[in-house]
Structures are given as structure tokens and as C-alpha cells.
Amino acid sequence: MAGKYDKSYVDHLCDHEQGWRLLFTFSVGFLALSVLWFLSVEPGSPTYVVTIMNLVGLSGLAILSGFVLSRCRR
């Protein structure tokens, strides 16, 4: 029972490193597609707003998953 609590929170996150890597890859890929989409959308349209929201959300996911992956490499 004590072994379950010997690891830090980051160590528990690193147990799922493959999933974090997959999340990072998909978020960066879709972020690149969203940037391309953003450049071709008319400003002020509802699609523009949704694209901005996608850019913010995907940026957050990419930063979070990249941070976790960088901590797992230490």
C-alpha cells in the first residue's frame, strides 16, 4: 500500500507518457491546420470566432502536454 504513494504526481503523469505524446502530436497538428484555416477565414464571421477559440484551446493543450513531456524527460 505504501508503494502506491511513494511516487510524485509528475511520476504518475509520466506513467502515461505515450498518451501525453499522442495528445501533443495531435494538438500541434490541428493547431497548424487551424492557423491555415485562420488565414483564410473572413474576420468577424462566426467561423472566425470558432477558429480563434480552437487556436486558444489547442495552444493550451500543446503547452500543457509539452510541459508534462519535458518534465518526464528529467
Helices and strands as residue ranges (DSSP letters): G 2-5, H 9-14, H 17-40, H 46-72
